[in-house]
Amino acid sequence: MVAAAALTGGCAQEEPALTVLAAASLHEPFDELSARYTAETGVAVELRSAGSPSLVDQLEHGAAGDVLATADQASMDRAEKAGLLAEQPQVFAHNHMVIVTPAENPAHIQGLADLRAGATVSVCALQVPCGAAAARVLESAGITLSPLSEELSVTDVLGRVRAGEADAGLVYTSTARQAGEAVHVIPLEGADADPNHYPAAVLDAAQLPDEAQAFVDYLFSAEAQQLLAEAGFSRAENQ
């Protein structure tokens, strides 16, 4: 009887997938981490990526999910205040800002000061984590910009630069690392002193709470931390 109940039209029902909602800047490393997690546990992962505020918006409007991973503490705090979390979030990685230009650097950008000398610059909108991070960097340097565009994700800023639509963009170290030789990277002195923190948590409405907790725990494993470091993220403090 059990075997019969598990069959539909002669085919075994598929096990539900673990749904992970992750910030856009996490998409590439989380794609690989999800594949490794599935290989080790047999649990399939459905990865959904978007800007962190958008992910919280989706959850507040009833979207399903098991794990939330954001690119800033503010978005996670908002999720916690809304009662969306089953546990206290844990910071598993950090990220900081750099300047990227097209590979040839046609505007000869050397640092933040060059961004206000007629260069066309793309940044993230202030309401998303990469925009808030860029604003802190610029404020610290005493620089005011009139950007060419304000994007809703860091990958969109990178896209503007790669397409030659902007002389420069402010993106995460990890985003620049993923672009490889398609961009020229200019480190920002002191940027690592004020990084973005990346927390993760099991969601209160998780359909697979045990598997969700196992995934969050996996983010702190040596394997996951090494992969994140290779992708340009800084390690969690306890690693």
Phi and psi restraints in degrees (value plus and minus 20) as a CYANA .aco file:
   2 VAL   PHI     -83.4   -43.4
   2 VAL   PSI     -64.0   -24.0
   3 ALA   PHI     -82.6   -42.6
   3 ALA   PSI     -59.9   -19.9
   4 ALA   PHI     -86.5   -46.5
   4 ALA   PSI     -58.1   -18.1
   5 ALA   PHI     -88.0   -48.0
   5 ALA   PSI     -43.7    -3.7
   6 ALA   PHI    -107.6   -67.6
   6 ALA   PSI     -17.6    22.4
   7 LEU   PHI    -134.3   -94.3
   7 LEU   PSI     120.6   160.6
   8 THR   PHI    -153.0  -113.0
   8 THR   PSI      94.7   134.7
   9 GLY   PHI      40.6    80.6
   9 GLY   PSI      11.3    51.3
  10 GLY   PHI      64.0   104.0
  10 GLY   PSI     -19.3    20.7
  11 CYS   PHI    -138.5   -98.5
  11 CYS   PSI     115.8   155.8
  12 ALA   PHI     -86.8   -46.8
  12 ALA   PSI     120.5   160.5
  13 GLN   PHI     -87.6   -47.6
  13 GLN   PSI     121.1   161.1
  14 GLU   PHI     -96.2   -56.2
  14 GLU   PSI     122.9   162.9
  15 GLU   PHI     -87.5   -47.5
  15 GLU   PSI     123.1   163.1
  16 PRO   PHI     -83.9   -43.9
  16 PRO   PSI     127.7   167.7
  17 ALA   PHI    -107.6   -67.6
  17 ALA   PSI     129.6   169.6
  18 LEU   PHI     -97.3   -57.3
  18 LEU   PSI     103.3   143.3
  19 THR   PHI    -116.5   -76.5
  19 THR   PSI      96.8   136.8
  20 VAL   PHI    -132.4   -92.4
  20 VAL   PSI      98.9   138.9
  21 LEU   PHI    -117.2   -77.2
  21 LEU   PSI      96.6   136.6
  22 ALA   PHI    -150.1  -110.1
  22 ALA   PSI     125.5   165.5
  23 ALA   PHI     -75.9   -35.9
  23 ALA   PSI     129.9   169.9
  24 ALA   PHI     -76.0   -36.0
  24 ALA   PSI     -56.6   -16.6
  25 SER   PHI     -89.9   -49.9
  25 SER   PSI     -31.3     8.7
  26 LEU   PHI    -115.6   -75.6
  26 LEU   PSI     -24.7    15.3
  27 HIS   PHI     -76.4   -36.4
  27 HIS   PSI     -70.2   -30.2
  28 GLU   PHI     -85.5   -45.5
  28 GLU   PSI     -71.7   -31.7
  29 PRO   PHI     -86.4   -46.4
  29 PRO   PSI     -54.5   -14.5
  30 PHE   PHI     -90.4   -50.4
  30 PHE   PSI     -47.9    -7.9
  31 ASP   PHI     -81.5   -41.5
  31 ASP   PSI     -64.5   -24.5
  32 GLU   PHI     -91.4   -51.4
  32 GLU   PSI     -62.1   -22.1
  33 LEU   PHI     -81.7   -41.7
  33 LEU   PSI     -59.6   -19.6
  34 SER   PHI     -83.6   -43.6
  34 SER   PSI     -61.7   -21.7
  35 ALA   PHI     -83.0   -43.0
  35 ALA   PSI     -61.0   -21.0
  36 ARG   PHI     -88.9   -48.9
  36 ARG   PSI     -59.8   -19.8
  37 TYR   PHI     -80.8   -40.8
  37 TYR   PSI     -63.6   -23.6
  38 THR   PHI     -83.9   -43.9
  38 THR   PSI     -62.2   -22.2
  39 ALA   PHI     -82.2   -42.2
  39 ALA   PSI     -55.0   -15.0
  40 GLU   PHI    -104.0   -64.0
  40 GLU   PSI     -50.4   -10.4
  41 THR   PHI    -132.8   -92.8
  41 THR   PSI     -40.5    -0.5
  42 GLY   PHI      62.2   102.2
  42 GLY   PSI     -18.5    21.5
  43 VAL   PHI    -113.3   -73.3
  43 VAL   PSI      99.4   139.4
  44 ALA   PHI     -90.2   -50.2
  44 ALA   PSI     128.2   168.2
  45 VAL   PHI    -141.9  -101.9
  45 VAL   PSI     109.5   149.5
  46 GLU   PHI    -122.6   -82.6
  46 GLU   PSI      92.9   132.9
  47 LEU   PHI    -117.4   -77.4
  47 LEU   PSI     106.0   146.0
  48 ARG   PHI    -139.9   -99.9
  48 ARG   PSI     102.3   142.3
  49 SER   PHI    -136.5   -96.5
  49 SER   PSI     120.9   160.9
  50 ALA   PHI    -187.7  -147.7
  50 ALA   PSI     155.6   195.6
  51 GLY   PHI     -80.3   -40.3
  51 GLY   PSI     125.2   165.2
  52 SER   PHI     -75.8   -35.8
  52 SER   PSI     -66.8   -26.8
  53 PRO   PHI     -80.6   -40.6
  53 PRO   PSI     -55.8   -15.8
  54 SER   PHI     -84.8   -44.8
  54 SER   PSI     -59.2   -19.2
  55 LEU   PHI     -81.5   -41.5
  55 LEU   PSI     -63.5   -23.5
  56 VAL   PHI     -86.3   -46.3
  56 VAL   PSI     -59.6   -19.6
  57 ASP   PHI     -75.6   -35.6
  57 ASP   PSI     -67.2   -27.2
  58 GLN   PHI     -80.0   -40.0
  58 GLN   PSI     -63.8   -23.8
  59 LEU   PHI     -85.8   -45.8
  59 LEU   PSI     -59.5   -19.5
  60 GLU   PHI     -85.3   -45.3
  60 GLU   PSI     -44.2    -4.2
  61 HIS   PHI    -118.4   -78.4
  61 HIS   PSI      -3.6    36.4
  62 GLY   PHI      78.7   118.7
  62 GLY   PSI     -13.6    26.4
  63 ALA   PHI     -83.3   -43.3
  63 ALA   PSI     124.9   164.9
  64 ALA   PHI    -103.5   -63.5
  64 ALA   PSI     130.0   170.0
  65 GLY   PHI    -195.2  -155.2
  65 GLY   PSI     137.3   177.3
  66 ASP   PHI    -131.4   -91.4
  66 ASP   PSI     -57.1   -17.1
  67 VAL   PHI    -151.8  -111.8
  67 VAL   PSI     119.7   159.7
  68 LEU   PHI    -139.2   -99.2
  68 LEU   PSI     110.4   150.4
  69 ALA   PHI    -151.2  -111.2
  69 ALA   PSI      98.9   138.9
  70 THR   PHI    -133.3   -93.3
  70 THR   PSI     146.7   186.7
  71 ALA   PHI    -116.2   -76.2
  71 ALA   PSI     -11.6    28.4
  72 ASP   PHI    -179.5  -139.5
  72 ASP   PSI     141.2   181.2
  73 GLN   PHI     -94.9   -54.9
  73 GLN   PSI     -51.2   -11.2
  74 ALA   PHI     -81.0   -41.0
  74 ALA   PSI     -63.1   -23.1
  75 SER   PHI     -85.8   -45.8
  75 SER   PSI     -60.6   -20.6
  76 MET   PHI     -87.1   -47.1
  76 MET   PSI     -58.2   -18.2
  77 ASP   PHI     -80.8   -40.8
  77 ASP   PSI     -59.0   -19.0
  78 ARG   PHI     -83.5   -43.5
  78 ARG   PSI     -62.5   -22.5
  79 ALA   PHI     -83.6   -43.6
  79 ALA   PSI     -59.7   -19.7
  80 GLU   PHI     -86.2   -46.2
  80 GLU   PSI     -63.0   -23.0
  81 LYS   PHI     -82.8   -42.8
  81 LYS   PSI     -51.6   -11.6
  82 ALA   PHI    -101.4   -61.4
  82 ALA   PSI     -19.2    20.8
  83 GLY   PHI      55.2    95.2
  83 GLY   PSI       6.2    46.2
  84 LEU   PHI    -109.8   -69.8
  84 LEU   PSI     -30.8     9.2
  85 LEU   PHI    -124.2   -84.2
  85 LEU   PSI     125.9   165.9
  86 ALA   PHI    -111.2   -71.2
  86 ALA   PSI     -31.3     8.7
  87 GLU   PHI    -177.1  -137.1
  87 GLU   PSI     151.1   191.1
  88 GLN   PHI     -88.1   -48.1
  88 GLN   PSI     113.3   153.3
  89 PRO   PHI     -88.3   -48.3
  89 PRO   PSI     134.9   174.9
  90 GLN   PHI    -144.4  -104.4
  90 GLN   PSI     111.7   151.7
  91 VAL   PHI     -99.5   -59.5
  91 VAL   PSI      99.9   139.9
  92 PHE   PHI    -128.7   -88.7
  92 PHE   PSI     -29.3    10.7
  93 ALA   PHI    -185.1  -145.1
  93 ALA   PSI     147.4   187.4
  94 HIS   PHI    -153.6  -113.6
  94 HIS   PSI     141.2   181.2
  95 ASN   PHI    -169.7  -129.7
  95 ASN   PSI     130.2   170.2
  96 HIS   PHI    -159.0  -119.0
  96 HIS   PSI     150.0   190.0
  97 MET   PHI    -109.2   -69.2
  97 MET   PSI     129.2   169.2
  98 VAL   PHI    -158.9  -118.9
  98 VAL   PSI     146.0   186.0
  99 ILE   PHI    -114.3   -74.3
  99 ILE   PSI     116.5   156.5
 100 VAL   PHI    -141.1  -101.1
 100 VAL   PSI     125.9   165.9
 101 THR   PHI    -149.8  -109.8
 101 THR   PSI     147.0   187.0
 102 PRO   PHI     -73.7   -33.7
 102 PRO   PSI     134.8   174.8
 103 ALA   PHI     -71.8   -31.8
 103 ALA   PSI     -57.0   -17.0
 104 GLU   PHI    -102.6   -62.6
 104 GLU   PSI     -30.2     9.8
 105 ASN   PHI      28.4    68.4
 105 ASN   PSI      39.7    79.7
 106 PRO   PHI     -82.4   -42.4
 106 PRO   PSI     -46.0    -6.0
 107 ALA   PHI    -108.9   -68.9
 107 ALA   PSI     -18.0    22.0
 108 HIS   PHI      35.9    75.9
 108 HIS   PSI      24.7    64.7
 109 ILE   PHI     -90.5   -50.5
 109 ILE   PSI     110.7   150.7
 110 GLN   PHI    -137.9   -97.9
 110 GLN   PSI     -39.2     0.8
 111 GLY   PHI    -195.0  -155.0
 111 GLY   PSI    -194.1  -154.1
 112 LEU   PHI     -80.2   -40.2
 112 LEU   PSI     -56.4   -16.4
 113 ALA   PHI     -79.7   -39.7
 113 ALA   PSI     -50.0   -10.0
 114 ASP   PHI     -94.2   -54.2
 114 ASP   PSI     -34.2     5.8
 115 LEU   PHI     -94.7   -54.7
 115 LEU   PSI     -36.8     3.2
 116 ARG   PHI    -123.5   -83.5
 116 ARG   PSI     -11.7    28.3
 117 ALA   PHI    -122.9   -82.9
 117 ALA   PSI      28.0    68.0
 118 GLY   PHI      66.9   106.9
 118 GLY   PSI     -17.4    22.6
 119 ALA   PHI     -95.9   -55.9
 119 ALA   PSI     127.4   167.4
 120 THR   PHI    -109.7   -69.7
 120 THR   PSI     104.6   144.6
 121 VAL   PHI    -146.5  -106.5
 121 VAL   PSI     117.3   157.3
 122 SER   PHI    -129.8   -89.8
 122 SER   PSI     116.4   156.4
 123 VAL   PHI    -156.9  -116.9
 123 VAL   PSI     149.9   189.9
 124 CYS   PHI    -100.0   -60.0
 124 CYS   PSI     132.1   172.1
 125 ALA   PHI     -84.0   -44.0
 125 ALA   PSI     130.4   170.4
 126 LEU   PHI     -81.1   -41.1
 126 LEU   PSI     -49.2    -9.2
 127 GLN   PHI     -96.7   -56.7
 127 GLN   PSI     -27.8    12.2
 128 VAL   PHI    -127.0   -87.0
 128 VAL   PSI     135.4   175.4
 129 PRO   PHI     -74.5   -34.5
 129 PRO   PSI     -61.9   -21.9
 130 CYS   PHI     -87.1   -47.1
 130 CYS   PSI     -48.0    -8.0
 131 GLY   PHI     -92.5   -52.5
 131 GLY   PSI     -61.6   -21.6
 132 ALA   PHI     -84.0   -44.0
 132 ALA   PSI     -58.9   -18.9
 133 ALA   PHI     -85.5   -45.5
 133 ALA   PSI     -63.0   -23.0
 134 ALA   PHI     -82.8   -42.8
 134 ALA   PSI     -60.4   -20.4
 135 ALA   PHI     -82.6   -42.6
 135 ALA   PSI     -58.9   -18.9
 136 ARG   PHI     -85.3   -45.3
 136 ARG   PSI     -61.7   -21.7
 137 VAL   PHI     -82.8   -42.8
 137 VAL   PSI     -66.1   -26.1
 138 LEU   PHI     -87.3   -47.3
 138 LEU   PSI     -61.0   -21.0
 139 GLU   PHI     -83.4   -43.4
 139 GLU   PSI     -61.4   -21.4
 140 SER   PHI     -82.4   -42.4
 140 SER   PSI     -53.0   -13.0
 141 ALA   PHI    -108.5   -68.5
 141 ALA   PSI     -23.2    16.8
 142 GLY   PHI      50.2    90.2
 142 GLY   PSI      12.9    52.9
 143 ILE   PHI    -134.4   -94.4
 143 ILE   PSI     111.8   151.8
 144 THR   PHI    -132.1   -92.1
 144 THR   PSI     108.5   148.5
 145 LEU   PHI    -131.3   -91.3
 145 LEU   PSI     134.4   174.4
 146 SER   PHI    -136.1   -96.1
 146 SER   PSI      65.1   105.1
 147 PRO   PHI     -87.5   -47.5
 147 PRO   PSI     131.8   171.8
 148 LEU   PHI     -81.5   -41.5
 148 LEU   PSI     -61.0   -21.0
 149 SER   PHI    -171.1  -131.1
 149 SER   PSI     133.8   173.8
 150 GLU   PHI    -142.5  -102.5
 150 GLU   PSI      90.9   130.9
 151 GLU   PHI    -117.9   -77.9
 151 GLU   PSI     140.6   180.6
 152 LEU   PHI    -111.5   -71.5
 152 LEU   PSI     -23.1    16.9
 153 SER   PHI    -169.6  -129.6
 153 SER   PSI     134.0   174.0
 154 VAL   PHI     -86.8   -46.8
 154 VAL   PSI     -49.0    -9.0
 155 THR   PHI     -87.7   -47.7
 155 THR   PSI     -49.1    -9.1
 156 ASP   PHI     -91.1   -51.1
 156 ASP   PSI     -56.7   -16.7
 157 VAL   PHI     -81.5   -41.5
 157 VAL   PSI     -67.0   -27.0
 158 LEU   PHI     -78.9   -38.9
 158 LEU   PSI     -60.6   -20.6
 159 GLY   PHI     -81.0   -41.0
 159 GLY   PSI     -59.2   -19.2
 160 ARG   PHI     -81.0   -41.0
 160 ARG   PSI     -63.6   -23.6
 161 VAL   PHI     -89.4   -49.4
 161 VAL   PSI     -65.7   -25.7
 162 ARG   PHI     -82.6   -42.6
 162 ARG   PSI     -52.1   -12.1
 163 ALA   PHI    -100.1   -60.1
 163 ALA   PSI     -24.5    15.5
 164 GLY   PHI      58.1    98.1
 164 GLY   PSI      -6.5    33.5
 165 GLU   PHI    -102.5   -62.5
 165 GLU   PSI     -35.4     4.6
 166 ALA   PHI    -154.8  -114.8
 166 ALA   PSI     124.8   164.8
 167 ASP   PHI     -90.5   -50.5
 167 ASP   PSI     -48.3    -8.3
 168 ALA   PHI    -179.0  -139.0
 168 ALA   PSI     141.4   181.4
 169 GLY   PHI    -167.3  -127.3
 169 GLY   PSI     134.4   174.4
 170 LEU   PHI    -122.9   -82.9
 170 LEU   PSI      97.1   137.1
 171 VAL   PHI    -156.3  -116.3
 171 VAL   PSI     153.3   193.3
 172 TYR   PHI     -94.3   -54.3
 172 TYR   PSI     134.5   174.5
 173 THR   PHI     -74.9   -34.9
 173 THR   PSI     -62.2   -22.2
 174 SER   PHI     -83.9   -43.9
 174 SER   PSI     -58.6   -18.6
 175 THR   PHI     -85.5   -45.5
 175 THR   PSI     -63.0   -23.0
 176 ALA   PHI     -83.1   -43.1
 176 ALA   PSI     -59.7   -19.7
 177 ARG   PHI     -81.5   -41.5
 177 ARG   PSI     -61.1   -21.1
 178 GLN   PHI     -86.0   -46.0
 178 GLN   PSI     -48.1    -8.1
 179 ALA   PHI     -95.8   -55.8
 179 ALA   PSI     -40.1    -0.1
 180 GLY   PHI      41.7    81.7
 180 GLY   PSI    -155.9  -115.9
 181 GLU   PHI     -99.1   -59.1
 181 GLU   PSI     -19.2    20.8
 182 ALA   PHI     -91.8   -51.8
 182 ALA   PSI     -36.1     3.9
 183 VAL   PHI    -154.3  -114.3
 183 VAL   PSI     140.4   180.4
 184 HIS   PHI    -121.4   -81.4
 184 HIS   PSI     111.2   151.2
 185 VAL   PHI    -128.6   -88.6
 185 VAL   PSI     112.6   152.6
 186 ILE   PHI    -140.2  -100.2
 186 ILE   PSI      87.7   127.7
 187 PRO   PHI     -83.4   -43.4
 187 PRO   PSI     133.0   173.0
 188 LEU   PHI    -131.1   -91.1
 188 LEU   PSI     101.3   141.3
 189 GLU   PHI     -82.0   -42.0
 189 GLU   PSI     108.0   148.0
 190 GLY   PHI      64.6   104.6
 190 GLY   PSI     -23.9    16.1
 191 ALA   PHI     -84.5   -44.5
 191 ALA   PSI     -50.3   -10.3
 192 ASP   PHI     -94.1   -54.1
 192 ASP   PSI     -27.2    12.8
 193 ALA   PHI    -100.4   -60.4
 193 ALA   PSI     -35.0     5.0
 194 ASP   PHI    -155.7  -115.7
 194 ASP   PSI      46.4    86.4
 195 PRO   PHI    -100.8   -60.8
 195 PRO   PSI     146.7   186.7
 196 ASN   PHI    -103.9   -63.9
 196 ASN   PSI     116.5   156.5
 197 HIS   PHI    -115.6   -75.6
 197 HIS   PSI     118.2   158.2
 198 TYR   PHI    -131.0   -91.0
 198 TYR   PSI      80.2   120.2
 199 PRO   PHI    -116.3   -76.3
 199 PRO   PSI     137.0   177.0
 200 ALA   PHI    -154.9  -114.9
 200 ALA   PSI     131.8   171.8
 201 ALA   PHI    -175.5  -135.5
 201 ALA   PSI     133.8   173.8
 202 VAL   PHI     -96.7   -56.7
 202 VAL   PSI     117.1   157.1
 203 LEU   PHI    -103.3   -63.3
 203 LEU   PSI     126.9   166.9
 204 ASP   PHI     -81.9   -41.9
 204 ASP   PSI     -52.7   -12.7
 205 ALA   PHI    -115.1   -75.1
 205 ALA   PSI      -1.8    38.2
 206 ALA   PHI     -77.1   -37.1
 206 ALA   PSI     113.0   153.0
 207 GLN   PHI    -100.9   -60.9
 207 GLN   PSI     -43.2    -3.2
 208 LEU   PHI    -146.4  -106.4
 208 LEU   PSI      49.0    89.0
 209 PRO   PHI     -82.9   -42.9
 209 PRO   PSI     -58.3   -18.3
 210 ASP   PHI     -86.9   -46.9
 210 ASP   PSI     -64.1   -24.1
 211 GLU   PHI     -86.1   -46.1
 211 GLU   PSI     -55.9   -15.9
 212 ALA   PHI     -83.2   -43.2
 212 ALA   PSI     -63.7   -23.7
 213 GLN   PHI     -84.7   -44.7
 213 GLN   PSI     -57.5   -17.5
 214 ALA   PHI     -84.0   -44.0
 214 ALA   PSI     -56.2   -16.2
 215 PHE   PHI     -88.1   -48.1
 215 PHE   PSI     -64.6   -24.6
 216 VAL   PHI     -80.5   -40.5
 216 VAL   PSI     -63.9   -23.9
 217 ASP   PHI     -80.8   -40.8
 217 ASP   PSI     -58.2   -18.2
 218 TYR   PHI     -81.4   -41.4
 218 TYR   PSI     -51.8   -11.8
 219 LEU   PHI     -80.6   -40.6
 219 LEU   PSI     -42.5    -2.5
 220 PHE   PHI    -116.7   -76.7
 220 PHE   PSI     -19.2    20.8
 221 SER   PHI     -90.3   -50.3
 221 SER   PSI     138.7   178.7
 222 ALA   PHI     -79.2   -39.2
 222 ALA   PSI     -59.0   -19.0
 223 GLU   PHI     -83.0   -43.0
 223 GLU   PSI     -68.4   -28.4
 224 ALA   PHI     -87.4   -47.4
 224 ALA   PSI     -61.5   -21.5
 225 GLN   PHI     -84.5   -44.5
 225 GLN   PSI     -56.6   -16.6
 226 GLN   PHI     -85.7   -45.7
 226 GLN   PSI     -63.0   -23.0
 227 LEU   PHI     -83.8   -43.8
 227 LEU   PSI     -62.2   -22.2
 228 LEU   PHI     -83.6   -43.6
 228 LEU   PSI     -60.2   -20.2
 229 ALA   PHI     -82.8   -42.8
 229 ALA   PSI     -61.1   -21.1
 230 GLU   PHI     -85.3   -45.3
 230 GLU   PSI     -45.8    -5.8
 231 ALA   PHI    -105.4   -65.4
 231 ALA   PSI     -21.5    18.5
 232 GLY   PHI      84.9   124.9
 232 GLY   PSI     -17.7    22.3
 233 PHE   PHI    -107.3   -67.3
 233 PHE   PSI     133.7   173.7
 234 SER   PHI    -108.6   -68.6
 234 SER   PSI     129.0   169.0
 235 ARG   PHI     -90.9   -50.9
 235 ARG   PSI     133.8   173.8
 236 ALA   PHI     -81.9   -41.9
 236 ALA   PSI     132.3   172.3
 237 GLU   PHI     -79.2   -39.2
 237 GLU   PSI     -53.0   -13.0
 238 ASN   PHI    -110.7   -70.7
 238 ASN   PSI      -6.2    33.8
